[in-house]
Amino acid sequence: MRRLLFLGFLVFGCGHGTVADPFATGSHAGAGGEGADGEPGTGAEGGGPTLPAGECSDDSQCDDGIACTLDRCDVARGLCHNDPDDSACDNHVYCDGAEVCKPPLGCQPGPVVSCSDNSVCSIDTCVEETQSCKHERRDADGDGDPPLSCQGADCDDFNPLVSGDARERCDNGVDDDCDGEVDEDDCVRPMHDRCSSALEITAAGAYAVSTVGAAEDYGISCEMPAEDRAFRDVVIALTVPDGGPKDIDIVAQIPRAKVRFEPGELVLAATDKCGEESAETACVPSVVSSGDAIARLLWRGLPPGDYAVYVASDREADIELHVDFRDPEPAPMNETCGTAEPLVPGEPVRAILAGLTTDLESSCSSRTGELVYAFDLDEPMDVRVQAVSLDDYGVPVISLRDAACTDDSSEISCRAAAPASLYARALPAGSYRIALGGRGPTQAELVLSLAPPTKPPPTAGCSDPPALEDGVSEDVSLDDATDAVQIGCLVGAADATYALELGERADVMVVQTGSEGDTGAVLIAESPCETSADADTCRSSDQWPVRAVAHGVGPGSLRAVVETAESKPTSITAFSRPAVNSVFVQGADVCDDAFEIPVEGGRFEGNTGNQYADYETSCDYGGQDPGGAPEQMLELVLPERRRVVLDASGSNYQTILVIRRGDDCPGEEVLGTCSVTYTSSSADVPSFSFVDTELEPGHYFIQVDGYNGGKGRWALEVFSAKVSGDQGK
């Protein structure tokens, strides 16, 4: 079987190309081969004896002065090896490309990740947080409908009021719905579009308005104009009946749409006199909470009389209104640290998080402003602070702070979750503050609980955590965990730490699974995990499994930290392999040309764009032509039972991964190993193809394919470990 192995410096990135190294020096010892004839010895300056070129008797004589090469002496042959190690050059920034080691220059930048899919109908961006490419359909006016030239229905992609999804508006002389006709019989005349036709509201209840067909008639101060935004407004005529002032609470909500909302796309504005811009008394833009656009206007102590409220959106939408008339209550006075309200343990307090000013900075960002509460400890105590939304208009945000309160360093811990539960173990005696905010304008209930101090579990912090066994999953309970490691990517979440013991320089993958509806994060770090400089890599997602890979770490003891936003049960598994550079797979179009990969795995890249469609998969889109999409084939021979992990994160198209078993090409598909890259309706980035399975000894093919005819550049991480119970065999 023909196998092609290209160990170059090709770095994955959509649209990448590579050029010959203009500084290449032939068979230089630093390029990973034996010492070249005629070159000076590299060990003399390090204090060792001067030897003929490339000769050695120990590692100290092989230092080539290049920081990114692995220098060793092959004692049996008496020759130096100076192997380039790309991972030593990694700056942990994905979108600027993978740095490479190029002797004699040392670390050099790699090709920038361009993410181009060669389509003029997509907007391609690199997402650093998820180390992936994002491809959005071109939509210049932001109305959610691509132009006709890009398989959309928008006949005017520079006018957000016109699209194939819009309704035809009457009497404006424009083909609003792009059906080729103007002002046809089914055109719409918007209701409540002007002050004279406002929706009358005189009592609490649920109401509905629509901006379909509406125009922008009134100046609203907190609208956020942009080239791709065109607001439409409707009017509410609000009457406070006789009998004294009332607090008026109005919530406007647009449920999750197929086009994602941005903050400020929905606006509520109050005015004492409809149609007069100078009469505006309040203006509230929306936030995005749980996929919905929500704006909340809390009008306190409104005397009997007539008022107007403008409801504006930057897209045609059906808007839900929830209106409440309540007896007046004073505005909260505890908006600052200096006016903090005492919080009694066990006694809940309630607050509407609307109309508040943002005064404090928190690592768990709030979108509503905050209220501040105070409590004192006479002796060390375990402290638990819980907050719950009473109306589902946003996730509560808790910030536990010391007495300094306003200082950037005063935050001890924070939590943003639904519900939010912040736990601090053995908090010393002193004075403390709790800031309560929200990711949306929710009504929240806050309660403080105190208990005698307890001892931390072994997994708390980085000092002396238990070790993870390679390839063995560990179940993790975070019920009584704290945010002991605060350099991760899920700020404020309870965490658990484990040790990774590496006997050599290695690549490490950590995989986390968790509970539905929760968000997880995985951090790989150097001990003592105190600053961001200690973090090797960190990944967070609400799509399971969450996985993170660190290349070229160790030898020695590292830390793997797992955390979840809501402290729900989770699990963690670590895999390691000797550190390797990425390998570009050429050919490998059929089984007879399959690319062989080591038992321990490796890093691989390829491109199916110039391949043929030979083998089908069970999880492809139905109705495909024979063979489905083009694929490339890799080969894996296992001498014993192993747990094998395949991860196609960073690929530039909708990949399919499949494992097949059998000596005869292409073998039988292994049950449960067909995995598709997909993007859920609630996610901005894909969940890349991922396979985690136990395989018996045997001959396997790994098929890198495309969903629904997809093809392009792919990246693949492969790890494997002996199955638990077989470790000592």
Buried (B, 14 or more C-beta within 10 A) or exposed (E): EEEBEEEEBBBBBBBBEEEEBEEEEEEBBBBBBBBBEEBEBBBEEEEBEEBEBBBBBEBBBBBBBBEBBBBBBEEEEBBBBBBBBBBBBBEEEBBBBBBBBBBBEBBBEBBBBBBBBEEEBBEBBBBEBBBBBBBEBBBBBBBBBBBBEBEBBBBBBEBBBBBBBBBBBBEBEBBBBBEEEBBEEEBBEBBBBBBEEBBEBEEEEEBEBBBBBBBBBBBBEBBEEEEBBBBBBBBBBBEBEEEEBBBBBBBBBBBBBEBBBBEBBBBBBBBEBBBEEEEBEBBBBBBBBBEBBBBBBBBBEBEEEEBBBBBBBBBBBEBBBBBBBEEBEEEBEBBBBEEBBEBEEEEEBEBBBBBBEBBBBBBBEBBBBBBBBBBEBEEBBBBBBBBBBEBBBBBBBBBBBBEEBBEEEBBBBBBBBBBBBBBBBBBEEEEBBBBBBBBBBBBBBBBBBEEEBEEBBEBBBBEEBEEBBBBBBBEBBBEBBBBBBBBBBBBBBBBBBBBBBBEEBBBBBBBBBBBEEBBBBBBBBBBEBBEEEBBBBBBBBBBBBBBBBBBBBBEEBBBBBBBBBBBBBBBBBBBBBBBBBBBBBBBBBBBEBBBEBEBBBBBBBBBBEEBEBBBBBEBBBEEBEEEBBBBBBBBBEBEEBBBBBBBBBBBBBBBBBBBBBBEEBBBEBBEEBBBBBEBEEEEEBBBBBBBBBEBEEBBBBBBBBBBBBBBBBBBBBBBBBBBEEEEEE
